Amino acid sequence: MADPNPTVGELFKAKAVTDEQVNAAVDAYHADPGTTAHPIADGYSLDLGAAVAGHAWASQVVANTESSENLKRAAVRTAILLARAEKA
């Protein structure tokens, strides 16, 4: 039986999520880190704030004022790809 809550990375690998959708999620997080229900793919959503908060490295990078914008984007993208999407 398939996992009802796959990671975004698993959805990406299965081509259910595009690179553009992941980039849009990164942009949405940077626009509002408190976003709780971002539609990531057809039928799936993701709590962006929880995804980053739940990833120790990403949350440290984002909180560090000395981190570059590119590093922050990469950290958020990593946290999103590792987070479990929820059926909408």
GUVEX-232891 format. One record per residue (C-alpha): x, y, z. Coordinates in steps of 0.25 Angstrom, whole numbers. Example, Ala and Ser with C-alpha at 12.3 -4.5 7.8 and 13.67 -1.06 7.14 Angstrom:
2
+-------+-------+-------+
:    c1 :    c2 :    c3 :
+-------+-------+-------+
:    49 :   -18 :    31 :
:    55 :    -4 :    29 :
+-------+-------+-------+
end
This chain:
88
+-------+-------+-------+
:    c1 :    c2 :    c3 :
+-------+-------+-------+
:     0 :     0 :     0 :
:     5 :    14 :    -4 :
:     9 :    24 :     8 :
:    -3 :    33 :     9 :
:     6 :    44 :    13 :
:    18 :    43 :     4 :
:    30 :    53 :     5 :
:    30 :    64 :    -5 :
:    43 :    58 :   -10 :
:    36 :    45 :   -13 :
:    25 :    52 :   -20 :
:    36 :    60 :   -28 :
:    42 :    47 :   -32 :
:    29 :    41 :   -36 :
:    27 :    54 :   -44 :
:    15 :    57 :   -37 :
:    22 :    70 :   -32 :
:    29 :    79 :   -42 :
:    42 :    87 :   -39 :
:    33 :   100 :   -41 :
:    24 :    95 :   -30 :
:    35 :    93 :   -21 :
:    41 :   107 :   -24 :
:    27 :   113 :   -22 :
:    27 :   107 :    -8 :
:    40 :   113 :    -5 :
:    36 :   126 :   -10 :
:    23 :   125 :    -2 :
:    31 :   122 :    11 :
:    40 :   134 :     9 :
:    27 :   143 :     7 :
:    21 :   137 :    19 :
:    28 :   127 :    28 :
:    15 :   124 :    36 :
:     8 :   118 :    24 :
:     1 :   106 :    29 :
:    -6 :   100 :    17 :
:     1 :   102 :     4 :
:    -4 :    94 :    -8 :
:     8 :    86 :   -13 :
:     2 :    77 :   -23 :
:   -11 :    72 :   -28 :
:   -18 :    67 :   -16 :
:    -6 :    70 :    -6 :
:    -3 :    82 :     3 :
:     9 :    85 :    12 :
:    10 :    93 :    25 :
:    22 :   101 :    21 :
:    25 :   107 :    34 :
:    25 :    93 :    41 :
:    34 :    87 :    30 :
:    45 :    97 :    32 :
:    43 :    97 :    48 :
:    44 :    82 :    48 :
:    57 :    82 :    40 :
:    68 :    86 :    50 :
:    78 :    91 :    40 :
:    68 :    99 :    31 :
:    62 :   106 :    43 :
:    77 :   110 :    48 :
:    80 :   115 :    34 :
:    68 :   123 :    33 :
:    69 :   129 :    47 :
:    84 :   133 :    44 :
:    85 :   147 :    40 :
:    98 :   144 :    33 :
:    93 :   133 :    24 :
:    93 :   137 :    10 :
:    79 :   138 :     2 :
:    84 :   126 :    -6 :
:    87 :   118 :     6 :
:    74 :   121 :    12 :
:    66 :   117 :    -1 :
:    74 :   104 :    -2 :
:    71 :   101 :    13 :
:    56 :   103 :    12 :
:    56 :    95 :    -1 :
:    63 :    83 :     6 :
:    53 :    84 :    17 :
:    41 :    84 :     8 :
:    46 :    72 :     0 :
:    48 :    64 :    13 :
:    34 :    68 :    19 :
:    22 :    59 :    18 :
:    11 :    65 :     9 :
:    -3 :    63 :    14 :
:   -15 :    59 :     6 :
:   -24 :    71 :     4 :
+-------+-------+-------+
end
